[in-house]
Amino acid sequence: MNKPRELSAYEKKQLFKYGLAEADLLTRGELPVEYLTGFVNFKDLEIKVNKNVLIPRVETEELVDLLSDFVSNNLLGKKISYLEIGTGSGAISLAFFDFLENNQYLKLENFVVTDISKLALNLAKENFHILFEGSHLKKIDFLESDLLSNPEIFISRKFNLIVANLPYIPSFNVKKLDLSVRDYEPILALDGGKTGFELIDKMLSQVVEHNLLTNDGKIFLEVYENHTSKFIEDNFPSINDFFSIKEISDQFNNQRFLVLQKR
Ligand SMILES: C[S@@+](CC[C@H](N)C(=O)[O-])C[C@H]1O[C@@H](n2cnc3c(N)ncnc32)[C@H](O)[C@@H]1O
């Protein structure tokens, strides 16, 4: 028999915050609390989530910090041209847009947010409208696209910031994920192909093919723990012909992020 679910302090707090009873969650199998309340806190924002999007993770907040540090140190006074591939709820782009809104020295030229899922993109758009009503929303393009296949993304523009937290779980590991992830979060947001790096590799070759990255720009990726420089050298060596790669660990000391720039 399965062990009855025990709620964490975080889950209890979230239920209380949204006026729900513990029984509402205890009767829903391993449903993540965020899908019941409909919200998640990410950086300083309260973001809407639903079953069509991954629940943004705490590690991903660090990706936003990496972006913000990079622009603060390198792009002051330059025009920012930003692209996110696979935005889901919009979490990364929402938090980065919030950072830009609060920094008058940064100038925004392009802000492009994409996903292959129309339902995810609709939710991202809704979140932008709820959180940034009345600001420079008209500068944002929400584009449905399988990676970079939609030419509207790049016609007449290049990017100095490209960010992606694409699905990166190796296919054979998806079935081993916690039930709360495997049975509730969208498979489209999890399965990254045989090694988990297939989608990322394809996206990087499209960046090269269309020459999308400026010479001073960087690509920020969230990846699986074993997606190291050595892994790339062994499995996807042609990436090294075009990009130099820096590994960065997350707060749990797992290899988690890659930062690429043109060679
Ligand atoms: C791991 S989730 C990340 C969502 C969000 N960026 C975050 O950090 O919480 C990956 C996202 O990539 C999208 N995706 C999957 N395959 C894609 C593809 N071929 N092209 C574009 N987006 C894709 C999924 O729909 C999902 O929203």
The ligand as an ORCA input file, in Angstrom:
! r2SCAN-3c Opt
* xyz 0 1
  C      11.829     22.856    -18.731
  S      10.456     23.804    -19.343
  C      11.007     25.412    -18.835
  C       9.935     26.443    -18.766
  C      10.402     27.806    -18.224
  N      11.375     28.418    -19.109
  C      11.005     27.661    -16.833
  O      12.221     27.833    -16.696
  O      10.260     27.374    -15.896
  C      10.782     23.747    -21.079
  C       9.837     24.544    -21.981
  O      10.293     24.344    -23.332
  C       9.180     24.155    -24.188
  N       9.613     23.366    -25.337
  C       9.724     22.028    -25.439
  N      10.143     21.688    -26.669
  C      10.300     22.845    -27.358
  C      10.710     23.153    -28.688
  N      11.030     22.207    -29.560
  N      10.734     24.455    -29.053
  C      10.398     25.442    -28.163
  N       9.994     25.209    -26.912
  C       9.968     23.920    -26.510
  C       8.133     23.467    -23.322
  O       6.832     23.667    -23.825
  C       8.381     24.104    -21.962
  O       7.549     25.226    -21.780
*
